[in-house]
Amino acid sequence: MAHMKMMQKRCPKRPSLNKCRVRPVIQLGLKEMAKFEANKVREEAKAATVEKEFQANQRERELLRQERELVREERMAQRDREIMNTPLEGKSPNSKYFWKSEKEDAVCRRRAREARARGNGPSSTNWLSDDE
């Protein structure tokens, strides 16, 4: 009987003992679920932020790569223009031969760049093949 009075104090209405015992567990579970959901939202926000930063870094790296490529191509074009503008008058036969071959190489490089720009040029990976 004393045990029943203790039970009544814990659960005064006592419609069902199971409900009285489960209700605090449910409330505790709801609090934990709310915390879990809040943490989940927080983690998703962090992941989204990290993903945006990663994408921004990738885009920046790609832009830097493109800029370096353009600078490299401009330097090569400038070098080729200087080679083509080198006069051969007054040079020794060996020097003339050297500069003539340099000019031929510059013309070949220019044609290859133009062909690549059009999309029908040789690939940069098959330069060892005997196809040409």
C-alpha positions in Angstrom: 0.0 0.0 0.0 2.8 2.4 0.8 4.2 1.6 -2.6 0.9 2.6 -4.2 0.9 5.9 -2.4 4.4 6.6 -3.7 3.2 5.8 -7.2 0.3 8.2 -6.7 2.6 11.0 -5.7 4.7 10.5 -8.9 1.6 10.2 -11.1 -1.3 11.9 -9.4 -4.0 11.4 -12.1 -2.8 7.8 -12.7 -4.8 7.1 -15.8 -2.1 4.7 -16.8 1.2 4.1 -15.1 2.9 3.5 -18.4 1.9 7.0 -19.7 3.2 8.7 -16.7 6.6 7.0 -17.0 6.7 7.4 -20.8 5.8 11.1 -20.9 9.1 12.4 -19.4 11.0 10.1 -21.6 9.1 11.4 -24.6 9.7 15.0 -23.5 13.4 14.2 -23.0 13.4 12.5 -26.5 11.8 15.6 -28.0 14.4 17.8 -26.5 17.2 15.6 -27.8 15.6 15.4 -31.2 15.3 19.2 -31.2 19.0 19.4 -30.3 19.9 16.9 -33.0 17.9 18.8 -35.6 19.6 22.1 -34.6 23.0 20.4 -34.8 22.1 18.9 -38.1 21.0 22.3 -39.5 24.2 23.8 -38.1 26.4 21.1 -39.7 24.6 21.5 -43.0 25.2 25.2 -43.0 28.9 24.6 -42.2 29.1 22.1 -45.0 27.5 24.5 -47.4 29.9 27.3 -46.4 32.9 25.0 -46.9 31.6 23.9 -50.3 31.1 27.5 -51.4 34.6 28.3 -50.3 36.0 25.3 -52.1 34.1 26.3 -55.3 35.4 29.8 -55.0 39.0 28.6 -54.5 38.6 26.2 -57.5 37.3 29.1 -59.7 40.1 31.4 -58.5 42.7 28.7 -59.3 41.2 28.2 -62.7 41.2 31.9 -63.5 44.9 32.1 -62.3 45.8 29.2 -64.6 44.1 30.8 -67.5 45.9 34.1 -66.8 49.2 32.3 -66.6 48.5 30.5 -69.9 47.6 33.8 -71.6 50.8 35.4 -70.3 52.8 32.4 -71.5 51.2 32.5 -75.0 51.8 36.3 -75.2 55.5 35.8 -74.3 55.9 33.1 -76.9 54.2 35.3 -79.5 56.5 38.3 -78.6 59.5 36.1 -78.8 58.4 34.8 -82.2 57.8 38.4 -83.4 61.3 39.3 -82.3 62.8 36.3 -84.1 60.9 37.2 -87.3 62.1 40.8 -87.1 65.7 39.8 -86.8 67.5 41.0 -89.9 69.9 38.5 -91.6 72.0 41.0 -93.5 75.6 41.2 -92.4 75.5 37.9 -90.5 77.9 35.0 -90.9 76.6 32.0 -92.8 76.3 30.0 -89.6 74.4 32.7 -88.0 72.1 33.1 -91.0 71.5 29.4 -91.0 70.6 29.5 -87.3 68.2 32.5 -87.6 66.6 31.0 -90.7 65.8 27.8 -88.9 64.5 29.9 -85.9 62.2 31.8 -88.2 60.9 28.5 -89.7 60.3 27.2 -86.2 58.4 30.4 -85.3 56.2 30.0 -88.4 55.5 26.4 -87.5 54.6 27.4 -83.9 52.3 30.1 -85.1 50.5 27.8 -87.5 50.1 25.2 -84.8 48.7 27.8 -82.4 46.3 29.0 -85.0 45.2 25.4 -85.8 44.6 24.6 -82.1 42.6 27.8 -81.8 40.4 26.7 -84.7 40.1 23.2 -83.1 41.5 21.2 -85.9 45.2 21.3 -85.1 47.5 18.5 -83.8 47.1 17.6 -80.2 49.9 18.5 -77.9 50.1 14.9 -76.7 50.9 13.2 -80.0 54.1 15.0 -80.9 56.0 11.8 -80.8 53.8 9.9 -83.2 54.8 9.3 -86.8 51.4 10.4 -88.2 52.6 13.8 -89.4 
